[in-house]
């Protein structure tokens, strides 16, 4: 866990460099890479569900049962703009949209985002559900420290897109209703993460990243004991918001 006044040194640090499976938090790096690429975001791309594994020797597909966003699936066989796909990737955590965006921008561009953020233990070398790559030992990893660094590195317009995140059962649930925040979370059986920038009206903005790997995380998008744990942590940080800046 890392808590830091916005773009200042952390004031709460616990295991900041421990790597975790990234889950959907890696979608923030894909979003940044897409916006920095110079690609026309209004360009229409085919909505398909077949992708080339980073192993180069196989293809893979996403499972609709494991995707939290049905909207891109309704466009299979048609087209959608990269701008729309990028939005669904971070607001509704669409796996299919993520892989479509990643296919356009490329893995090298995503790796460059992590380097530019100063990340030391995070990497996103494969797409969502690239199981051939995972079997070959290729993993997406994040640390709490790097997630805060990533948020701090984002352009305002990119960070602003994270304010539309509809999944608000972990860090957001520990804040008063209506609190402005930009966030991206990720969940899977055995893990629950969230990285956010919180904007209190009566105190300085702060970044918080909590990465949890353990038995509490049941993988459900809503009814998850690990999400409630993150909410309790968030509530305690909120209660001390006036003292975070020293």
TORDO-681614 format. One line per 3 residues: number of its first residue (from 1); their letters; for each residue x, z, y of N, C-alpha, C. Coordinates in nm, 3 decimals. Example, Ala and Ser with C-alpha at 12.3 -4.5 7.8 and 13.67 -1.06 7.14 Angstrom:
TORDO-681614
1) AS) 1.319,0.780,-0.569,1.230,0.780,-0.450,1.320,0.780,-0.330  1.285,0.708,-0.225,1.367,0.714,-0.106,1.290,0.787,0.003
end
This chain:
TORDO-681614
1) XXX) 0.084,0.000,-0.119,0.000,0.000,0.000,0.087,0.000,0.124  0.044,-0.075,0.226,0.113,-0.077,0.355,0.008,-0.074,0.464  0.029,0.011,0.565,-0.055,0.015,0.684,0.039,0.007,0.804
4) XXX) 0.006,-0.082,0.898,0.093,-0.101,1.014,0.011,-0.134,1.137  0.041,-0.071,1.252,-0.016,-0.121,1.377,0.017,-0.269,1.388  -0.073,-0.346,1.446,-0.061,-0.491,1.442,0.073,-0.541,1.496
7) XXX) 0.144,-0.611,1.409,0.276,-0.670,1.437,0.378,-0.565,1.482  0.365,-0.445,1.424,0.463,-0.340,1.446,0.505,-0.283,1.311  0.604,-0.196,1.312,0.658,-0.142,1.188,0.552,-0.061,1.112
10) XXX) 0.553,-0.067,0.980,0.457,0.010,0.901,0.470,0.160,0.926  0.356,0.228,0.918,0.354,0.373,0.933,0.311,0.442,0.804  0.251,0.366,0.713,0.215,0.417,0.581,0.269,0.317,0.480
13) XXX) 0.352,0.365,0.389,0.415,0.276,0.291,0.416,0.346,0.156  0.362,0.278,0.057,0.369,0.330,-0.080,0.386,0.211,-0.175  0.497,0.206,-0.242,0.528,0.097,-0.335,0.504,-0.041,-0.272
16) XXX) 0.560,-0.066,-0.155,0.530,-0.191,-0.085,0.587,-0.315,-0.151  0.689,-0.298,-0.235,0.758,-0.413,-0.292,0.729,-0.432,-0.441  0.632,-0.358,-0.494,0.595,-0.374,-0.634,0.513,-0.502,-0.650
19) XXX) 0.554,-0.593,-0.737,0.480,-0.718,-0.752,0.354,-0.701,-0.838  0.251,-0.773,-0.800,0.124,-0.776,-0.872,0.083,-0.922,-0.892  0.004,-0.949,-0.995,-0.058,-1.080,-1.003,-0.138,-1.101,-0.875
22) XXX) -0.126,-1.220,-0.817,-0.179,-1.242,-0.683,-0.330,-1.249,-0.676  -0.395,-1.297,-0.784,-0.537,-1.329,-0.777,-0.563,-1.415,-0.653  -0.672,-1.394,-0.585,-0.712,-1.485,-0.476,-0.643,-1.458,-0.344
25) XXX) -0.559,-1.355,-0.336,-0.488,-1.334,-0.209,-0.394,-1.450,-0.178  -0.350,-1.525,-0.279,-0.261,-1.640,-0.255,-0.329,-1.751,-0.177  -0.462,-1.746,-0.169,-0.535,-1.851,-0.096,-0.503,-1.849,0.053
28) XXX) -0.459,-1.736,0.104,-0.420,-1.729,0.245,-0.298,-1.818,0.270  -0.202,-1.816,0.178,-0.084,-1.901,0.192,-0.120,-2.048,0.182  -0.215,-2.081,0.097,-0.260,-2.220,0.087,-0.327,-2.263,0.217
31) XXX) -0.408,-2.176,0.275,-0.473,-2.206,0.402,-0.371,-2.232,0.511  -0.271,-2.145,0.521,-0.169,-2.163,0.624,-0.092,-2.293,0.603  -0.058,-2.323,0.478,0.014,-2.446,0.449,-0.067,-2.569,0.489
34) XXX) -0.194,-2.566,0.463,-0.279,-2.679,0.497,-0.284,-2.700,0.648  -0.297,-2.592,0.722,-0.307,-2.603,0.868,-0.174,-2.645,0.931  -0.064,-2.612,0.869,0.066,-2.648,0.924,0.114,-2.786,0.879
37) XXX) 0.041,-2.849,0.789,0.087,-2.972,0.726,0.073,-3.096,0.813  -0.016,-3.091,0.910,-0.044,-3.211,0.989,-0.146,-3.302,0.923  -0.195,-3.266,0.806,-0.298,-3.344,0.738,-0.427,-3.341,0.820
40) XXX) -0.498,-3.451,0.823,-0.626,-3.459,0.891,-0.728,-3.374,0.814  -0.765,-3.260,0.871,-0.856,-3.169,0.801,-0.997,-3.224,0.789  -1.029,-3.326,0.867,-1.161,-3.387,0.857,-1.164,-3.502,0.757
43) XXX) -1.050,-3.528,0.694,-1.045,-3.632,0.591,-1.129,-3.590,0.471  -1.199,-3.686,0.415,-1.279,-3.662,0.296,-1.194,-3.681,0.171  -1.204,-3.588,0.078,-1.131,-3.599,-0.048,-1.230,-3.592,-0.164
46) XXX) -1.201,-3.659,-0.275,-1.290,-3.652,-0.391,-1.296,-3.510,-0.448  -1.415,-3.466,-0.481,-1.432,-3.335,-0.544,-1.429,-3.356,-0.695  -1.318,-3.320,-0.755,-1.297,-3.337,-0.898,-1.261,-3.202,-0.958
49) XXX) -1.262,-3.195,-1.088,-1.223,-3.072,-1.156,-1.123,-3.105,-1.267  -1.016,-3.169,-1.229,-0.906,-3.198,-1.320,-0.779,-3.201,-1.238  -0.683,-3.117,-1.274,-0.562,-3.100,-1.194,-0.440,-3.107,-1.285
52) XXX) -0.328,-3.146,-1.228,-0.204,-3.155,-1.303,-0.132,-3.021,-1.300  -0.099,-2.969,-1.416,-0.025,-2.843,-1.424,0.113,-2.859,-1.363  0.165,-2.750,-1.307,0.301,-2.756,-1.252,0.404,-2.772,-1.364
55) XXX) 0.362,-2.757,-1.488,0.453,-2.785,-1.598,0.480,-2.934,-1.609  0.391,-3.016,-1.552,0.407,-3.161,-1.556,0.367,-3.224,-1.687  0.331,-3.146,-1.784,0.302,-3.200,-1.917,0.158,-3.178,-1.961
58) XXX) 0.074,-3.130,-1.870,-0.064,-3.099,-1.907,-0.153,-3.104,-1.784  -0.282,-3.107,-1.809,-0.380,-3.093,-1.702,-0.463,-2.968,-1.730  -0.533,-2.924,-1.629,-0.620,-2.808,-1.645,-0.741,-2.824,-1.556
61) XXX) -0.841,-2.739,-1.577,-0.964,-2.744,-1.499,-1.008,-2.602,-1.467  -1.091,-2.591,-1.364,-1.148,-2.462,-1.331,-1.274,-2.436,-1.411  -1.308,-2.309,-1.425,-1.431,-2.268,-1.492,-1.532,-2.223,-1.387
64) XXX) -1.650,-2.281,-1.389,-1.752,-2.239,-1.293,-1.792,-2.094,-1.316  -1.781,-2.048,-1.440,-1.817,-1.910,-1.472,-1.723,-1.810,-1.407  -1.601,-1.853,-1.374,-1.503,-1.764,-1.313,-1.488,-1.787,-1.163
67) XXX) -1.577,-1.867,-1.106,-1.570,-1.899,-0.964,-1.682,-1.826,-0.890  -1.647,-1.767,-0.776,-1.746,-1.690,-0.700,-1.826,-1.776,-0.604  -1.799,-1.906,-0.598,-1.865,-1.992,-0.501,-1.921,-2.117,-0.569
70) XXX) -2.053,-2.130,-0.580,-2.109,-2.248,-0.646,-2.112,-2.373,-0.558  -2.096,-2.358,-0.427,-2.119,-2.471,-0.336,-2.029,-2.591,-0.365  -1.896,-2.575,-0.380,-1.814,-2.693,-0.409,-1.850,-2.762,-0.539
73) XXX) -1.898,-2.685,-0.636,-1.935,-2.744,-0.765,-2.053,-2.839,-0.751  -2.137,-2.814,-0.653,-2.253,-2.901,-0.633,-2.212,-3.039,-0.582  -2.086,-3.054,-0.539,-2.037,-3.180,-0.486,-1.947,-3.255,-0.584
76) XXX) -1.939,-3.209,-0.709,-1.858,-3.279,-0.807,-1.898,-3.426,-0.816  -1.802,-3.512,-0.809,-1.828,-3.656,-0.813,-1.851,-3.716,-0.676  -1.862,-3.632,-0.575,-1.879,-3.678,-0.437,-1.751,-3.645,-0.359
79) XXX) -1.762,-3.632,-0.227,-1.646,-3.597,-0.145,-1.680,-3.481,-0.054  -1.576,-3.419,0.000,-1.593,-3.310,0.098,-1.471,-3.313,0.189  -1.487,-3.261,0.310,-1.374,-3.257,0.402,-1.281,-3.142,0.365
82) XXX) -1.153,-3.162,0.393,-1.057,-3.055,0.369,-1.090,-2.932,0.453  -1.143,-2.954,0.572,-1.179,-2.841,0.657,-1.285,-2.754,0.591  -1.385,-2.821,0.534,-1.493,-2.746,0.468,-1.440,-2.676,0.343
85) XXX) -1.360,-2.745,0.264,-1.304,-2.687,0.143,-1.215,-2.566,0.176  -1.133,-2.579,0.280,-1.046,-2.469,0.320,-1.129,-2.348,0.362  -1.239,-2.373,0.430,-1.326,-2.263,0.470,-1.385,-2.192,0.350
88) XXX) -1.438,-2.268,0.253,-1.497,-2.205,0.133,-1.390,-2.131,0.053  -1.266,-2.179,0.058,-1.156,-2.116,-0.014,-1.136,-1.972,0.031  -1.147,-1.946,0.162,-1.118,-1.811,0.211,-1.242,-1.730,0.245
91) XXX) -1.354,-1.794,0.275,-1.474,-1.716,0.305,-1.552,-1.679,0.180  -1.554,-1.768,0.081,-1.628,-1.742,-0.042,-1.537,-1.739,-0.164  -1.406,-1.751,-0.141,-1.304,-1.742,-0.246,-1.322,-1.846,-0.356
94) XXX) -1.354,-1.968,-0.316,-1.376,-2.075,-0.413,-1.245,-2.114,-0.482  -1.245,-2.106,-0.615,-1.129,-2.150,-0.692,-1.116,-2.302,-0.691  -1.230,-2.370,-0.707,-1.226,-2.516,-0.709,-1.177,-2.571,-0.576
97) XXX) -1.227,-2.516,-0.466,-1.181,-2.560,-0.334,-1.032,-2.534,-0.316  -0.985,-2.422,-0.368,-0.843,-2.389,-0.357,-0.757,-2.496,-0.423  -0.791,-2.533,-0.544,-0.709,-2.632,-0.614,-0.719,-2.770,-0.551
100) XXX) -0.833,-2.803,-0.493,-0.844,-2.930,-0.422,-0.755,-2.930,-0.298  -0.753,-2.819,-0.225,-0.665,-2.808,-0.108,-0.518,-2.809,-0.150  -0.488,-2.738,-0.257,-0.350,-2.731,-0.304,-0.300,-2.868,-0.350
103) XXX) -0.389,-2.945,-0.411,-0.350,-3.080,-0.455,-0.313,-3.168,-0.337  -0.373,-3.144,-0.222,-0.344,-3.223,-0.103,-0.216,-3.178,-0.034  -0.194,-3.048,-0.025,-0.082,-2.998,0.055,0.046,-2.981,-0.025
106) XXX) 0.035,-2.950,-0.153,0.152,-2.937,-0.238,0.211,-2.797,-0.245  0.274,-2.767,-0.355,0.329,-2.633,-0.378,0.448,-2.603,-0.287  0.525,-2.704,-0.252,0.642,-2.680,-0.166,0.598,-2.627,-0.029
109) XXX) 0.489,-2.680,0.023,0.440,-2.634,0.153,0.394,-2.489,0.146  0.334,-2.449,0.035,0.291,-2.310,0.019,0.412,-2.218,0.008  0.512,-2.261,-0.066,0.635,-2.181,-0.077,0.700,-2.163,0.060
112) XXX) 0.692,-2.266,0.143,0.749,-2.259,0.277,0.675,-2.156,0.362  0.546,-2.144,0.345,0.469,-2.042,0.418,0.520,-1.902,0.385  0.542,-1.876,0.257,0.592,-1.743,0.218,0.731,-1.718,0.277
115) XXX) 0.816,-1.820,0.274,0.951,-1.803,0.331,0.944,-1.775,0.481  0.861,-1.850,0.551,0.849,-1.832,0.695,0.794,-1.694,0.730  0.716,-1.636,0.641,0.662,-1.502,0.664,0.766,-1.394,0.637
118) XXX) 0.877,-1.430,0.575,0.979,-1.331,0.540,0.949,-1.259,0.410  0.868,-1.320,0.325,0.832,-1.256,0.199,0.953,-1.246,0.108  0.961,-1.136,0.037,1.074,-1.114,-0.053,1.033,-1.110,-0.200
121) XXX) 0.905,-1.086,-0.227,0.862,-1.072,-0.366,0.736,-1.145,-0.400  0.692,-1.235,-0.312,0.566,-1.306,-0.333,0.591,-1.455,-0.346  0.514,-1.518,-0.434,0.527,-1.660,-0.456,0.398,-1.714,-0.517
124) XXX) 0.367,-1.839,-0.489,0.244,-1.901,-0.541,0.278,-2.037,-0.602  0.349,-2.039,-0.714,0.396,-2.166,-0.767,0.294,-2.246,-0.846  0.178,-2.189,-0.876,0.081,-2.263,-0.957,-0.059,-2.250,-0.900
127) XXX) -0.146,-2.338,-0.947,-0.285,-2.334,-0.903,-0.365,-2.228,-0.975  -0.489,-2.212,-0.930,-0.581,-2.117,-0.993,-0.621,-2.171,-1.131  -0.604,-2.088,-1.233,-0.638,-2.122,-1.372,-0.548,-2.230,-1.432
130) XXX) -0.427,-2.242,-1.382,-0.329,-2.329,-1.445,-0.271,-2.252,-1.564  -0.347,-2.249,-1.672,-0.307,-2.170,-1.787,-0.186,-2.227,-1.860  -0.166,-2.359,-1.865,-0.040,-2.408,-1.923,0.083,-2.353,-1.851
133) XXX) 0.075,-2.343,-1.717,0.187,-2.288,-1.642,0.204,-2.139,-1.669  0.092,-2.069,-1.675,0.101,-1.926,-1.703,0.163,-1.901,-1.840  0.125,-1.984,-1.938,0.182,-1.969,-2.072,0.333,-1.997,-2.072
136) XXX) 0.375,-2.078,-1.977,0.518,-2.110,-1.965,0.593,-2.009,-1.879  0.524,-1.903,-1.836,0.589,-1.797,-1.759,0.589,-1.818,-1.609  0.503,-1.909,-1.560,0.493,-1.933,-1.416,0.376,-1.851,-1.362
139) XXX) 0.404,-1.759,-1.270,0.302,-1.666,-1.223,0.295,-1.663,-1.071  0.176,-1.643,-1.019,0.156,-1.614,-0.877,0.168,-1.464,-0.858  0.256,-1.422,-0.768,0.280,-1.280,-0.745,0.267,-1.247,-0.597
142) XXX) 0.224,-1.125,-0.568,0.224,-1.074,-0.431,0.268,-0.928,-0.431  0.316,-0.884,-0.314,0.339,-0.742,-0.289,0.259,-0.703,-0.165  0.230,-0.575,-0.153,0.157,-0.528,-0.035,0.235,-0.555,0.092
145) XXX) 0.367,-0.534,0.087,0.449,-0.558,0.205,0.445,-0.704,0.248  0.453,-0.794,0.151,0.451,-0.936,0.184,0.316,-0.981,0.235  0.208,-0.922,0.186,0.076,-0.960,0.235,0.061,-0.925,0.383
148) XXX) 0.114,-0.810,0.423,0.111,-0.777,0.565,0.197,-0.875,0.644  0.316,-0.907,0.594,0.401,-1.004,0.662,0.331,-1.139,0.674  0.260,-1.179,0.570,0.188,-1.306,0.574,0.082,-1.306,0.681
151) XXX) 0.003,-1.199,0.688,-0.099,-1.190,0.793,-0.037,-1.196,0.931  0.074,-1.127,0.950,0.141,-1.124,1.080,0.196,-1.261,1.121  0.222,-1.346,1.023,0.280,-1.477,1.051,0.177,-1.584,1.085
154) XXX) 0.049,-1.554,1.067,-0.054,-1.656,1.080,-0.084,-1.689,1.226  -0.112,-1.815,1.249,-0.159,-1.858,1.380,-0.298,-1.800,1.405  -0.335,-1.776,1.532,-0.465,-1.714,1.561,-0.582,-1.788,1.499
157) XXX) -0.578,-1.922,1.500,-0.692,-1.996,1.445,-0.700,-1.983,1.293  -0.586,-1.965,1.228,-0.586,-1.945,1.084,-0.635,-1.804,1.051  -0.582,-1.706,1.122,-0.626,-1.568,1.101,-0.775,-1.555,1.128
160) XXX) -0.824,-1.626,1.229,-0.965,-1.619,1.263,-1.056,-1.664,1.150  -1.009,-1.757,1.068,-1.094,-1.802,0.957,-1.118,-1.691,0.856  -1.025,-1.597,0.847,-1.042,-1.487,0.752,-1.148,-1.387,0.796
163) XXX) -1.194,-1.400,0.920,-1.302,-1.312,0.965,-1.435,-1.349,0.900  -1.442,-1.467,0.839,-1.565,-1.510,0.774,-1.577,-1.467,0.629  -1.481,-1.390,0.579,-1.485,-1.347,0.439,-1.614,-1.271,0.408
166) XXX) -1.691,-1.321,0.311,-1.820,-1.259,0.278,-1.807,-1.149,0.174  -1.691,-1.136,0.111,-1.672,-1.035,0.006,-1.622,-0.907,0.072  -1.712,-0.812,0.090,-1.684,-0.696,0.174,-1.709,-0.564,0.100
169) XXX) -1.670,-0.560,-0.027,-1.699,-0.440,-0.106,-1.578,-0.349,-0.123  -1.461,-0.388,-0.069,-1.345,-0.300,-0.086,-1.300,-0.244,0.049  -1.199,-0.301,0.113,-1.152,-0.245,0.241,-1.262,-0.245,0.346
172) XXX) -1.339,-0.351,0.354,-1.447,-0.357,0.453,-1.552,-0.249,0.432  -1.575,-0.212,0.307,-1.677,-0.111,0.277,-1.638,0.027,0.326  -1.510,0.048,0.356,-1.466,0.177,0.410,-1.470,0.185,0.560
175) XXX) -1.519,0.080,0.626,-1.525,0.075,0.772,-1.669,0.088,0.821  -1.689,0.132,0.944,-1.825,0.133,0.998,-1.884,-0.007,1.000  -2.013,-0.021,0.972,-2.076,-0.153,0.975,-2.051,-0.223,1.109
178) XXX) -2.021,-0.350,1.103,-1.999,-0.429,1.223,-1.857,-0.429,1.274  -1.767,-0.354,1.208,-1.627,-0.353,1.252,-1.566,-0.491,1.231  -1.503,-0.541,1.334,-1.440,-0.673,1.325,-1.314,-0.664,1.239
181) XXX) -1.301,-0.758,1.146,-1.182,-0.761,1.062,-1.162,-0.901,1.007  -1.038,-0.933,0.977,-1.001,-1.057,0.909,-0.939,-1.016,0.776  -0.987,-1.071,0.667,-0.940,-1.021,0.538,-0.946,-1.127,0.430
184) XXX) -0.869,-1.103,0.327,-0.880,-1.178,0.202,-0.854,-1.083,0.088  -0.944,-1.084,-0.008,-0.930,-0.998,-0.125,-0.917,-1.083,-0.250  -0.885,-1.018,-0.358,-0.874,-1.083,-0.487,-0.905,-0.984,-0.596
187) XXX) -0.971,-1.032,-0.701,-1.006,-0.943,-0.809,-1.006,-1.019,-0.940  -0.983,-0.946,-1.044,-0.974,-0.999,-1.179,-0.973,-0.877,-1.270  -1.012,-0.889,-1.396,-1.001,-0.771,-1.482,-0.860,-0.713,-1.480
190) XXX) -0.850,-0.588,-1.436,-0.721,-0.522,-1.428,-0.657,-0.521,-1.293  -0.718,-0.586,-1.193,-0.658,-0.581,-1.059,-0.762,-0.600,-0.949  -0.734,-0.541,-0.836,-0.816,-0.554,-0.714,-0.723,-0.537,-0.595
193) XXX) -0.715,-0.639,-0.511,-0.629,-0.636,-0.393,-0.711,-0.672,-0.269  -0.661,-0.628,-0.154,-0.716,-0.674,-0.027,-0.610,-0.658,0.081  -0.600,-0.759,0.165,-0.515,-0.754,0.283,-0.602,-0.786,0.403
196) XXX) -0.589,-0.707,0.509,-0.682,-0.723,0.621,-0.616,-0.684,0.753  -0.670,-0.739,0.860,-0.640,-0.694,0.995,-0.770,-0.636,1.050  -0.767,-0.510,1.088,-0.886,-0.439,1.135,-0.876,-0.423,1.287
199) XXX) -0.986,-0.449,1.355,-0.989,-0.443,1.502,-1.089,-0.337,1.549  -1.048,-0.211,1.556,-1.139,-0.109,1.610,-1.162,-0.135,1.759  -1.278,-0.094,1.808,-1.306,-0.106,1.952,-1.237,0.003,2.032
202) XXX) -1.200,0.113,1.965,-1.146,0.229,2.037,-1.002,0.262,2.000  -0.933,0.170,1.936,-0.795,0.196,1.896,-0.724,0.062,1.876  -0.593,0.069,1.858,-0.513,-0.051,1.838,-0.546,-0.115,1.703
205) XXX) -0.542,-0.246,1.698,-0.562,-0.317,1.572,-0.452,-0.279,1.473  -0.485,-0.287,1.345,-0.385,-0.256,1.243,-0.405,-0.344,1.121  -0.295,-0.361,1.048,-0.297,-0.435,0.922,-0.293,-0.336,0.807
208) XXX) -0.364,-0.371,0.701,-0.364,-0.289,0.581,-0.363,-0.382,0.460  -0.280,-0.350,0.364,-0.277,-0.423,0.238,-0.271,-0.322,0.125  -0.365,-0.332,0.034,-0.369,-0.245,-0.083,-0.373,-0.333,-0.207
211) XXX) -0.278,-0.313,-0.296,-0.274,-0.386,-0.423,-0.289,-0.285,-0.536  -0.392,-0.303,-0.616,-0.416,-0.212,-0.728,-0.416,-0.291,-0.858  -0.336,-0.247,-0.953,-0.338,-0.299,-1.089,-0.358,-0.182,-1.183
214) XXX) -0.466,-0.185,-1.261,-0.494,-0.074,-1.350,-0.632,-0.082,-1.411  -0.669,0.018,-1.488,-0.792,0.013,-1.567,-0.921,0.024,-1.486  -0.915,0.074,-1.363,-1.038,0.085,-1.285,-1.098,-0.051,-1.252
217) XXX) -1.014,-0.152,-1.242,-1.061,-0.285,-1.198,-1.130,-0.357,-1.314  -1.262,-0.375,-1.303,-1.335,-0.439,-1.412,-1.352,-0.589,-1.393  -1.306,-0.642,-1.280,-1.315,-0.786,-1.258,-1.444,-0.833,-1.197
220) XXX) -1.540,-0.743,-1.174,-1.666,-0.782,-1.112,-1.646,-0.797,-0.962  -1.715,-0.893,-0.902,-1.695,-0.914,-0.758,-1.762,-0.807,-0.675  -1.859,-0.735,-0.728,-1.930,-0.635,-0.649,-1.917,-0.496,-0.710
223) XXX) -1.969,-0.475,-0.829,-1.973,-0.342,-0.889,-1.841,-0.313,-0.960  -1.740,-0.275,-0.881,-1.605,-0.256,-0.933,-1.553,-0.120,-0.888  -1.524,-0.028,-0.981,-1.468,0.101,-0.940,-1.341,0.088,-0.857
226) XXX) -1.260,-0.013,-0.884,-1.138,-0.031,-0.805,-1.171,-0.070,-0.662  -1.279,-0.145,-0.643,-1.321,-0.178,-0.507,-1.361,-0.052,-0.432  -1.427,0.039,-0.500,-1.465,0.165,-0.435,-1.342,0.249,-0.402
229) XXX) -1.239,0.241,-0.486,-1.113,0.310,-0.455,-1.053,0.254,-0.326  -1.048,0.122,-0.314,-0.994,0.062,-0.193,-1.079,0.099,-0.072  -1.209,0.112,-0.089,-1.296,0.151,0.022,-1.264,0.292,0.068
232) XXX) -1.236,0.382,-0.026,-1.203,0.520,0.012,-1.070,0.524,0.086  -0.973,0.445,0.039,-0.844,0.438,0.109,-0.864,0.386,0.250  -0.943,0.280,0.261,-0.970,0.220,0.392,-1.037,0.320,0.486
235) XXX) -1.130,0.398,0.433,-1.200,0.497,0.516,-1.103,0.603,0.567  -1.006,0.643,0.487,-0.910,0.743,0.531,-0.818,0.686,0.639  -0.778,0.562,0.622,-0.695,0.499,0.726,-0.775,0.488,0.855
238) XXX) -0.901,0.447,0.845,-0.987,0.436,0.963,-0.997,0.570,1.035  -1.012,0.677,0.958,-1.026,0.810,1.018,-0.901,0.848,1.098  -0.786,0.795,1.060,-0.663,0.825,1.132,-0.618,0.712,1.226
241) XXX) -0.708,0.623,1.260,-0.669,0.504,1.338,-0.607,0.538,1.473  -0.647,0.649,1.532,-0.595,0.683,1.667,-0.449,0.730,1.663  -0.402,0.766,1.545,-0.266,0.818,1.535,-0.168,0.717,1.474
244) XXX) -0.218,0.600,1.432,-0.131,0.505,1.364,-0.017,0.455,1.452  -0.046,0.440,1.581,0.055,0.386,1.672,0.152,0.494,1.722  0.135,0.617,1.678,0.226,0.724,1.717,0.187,0.792,1.846
end
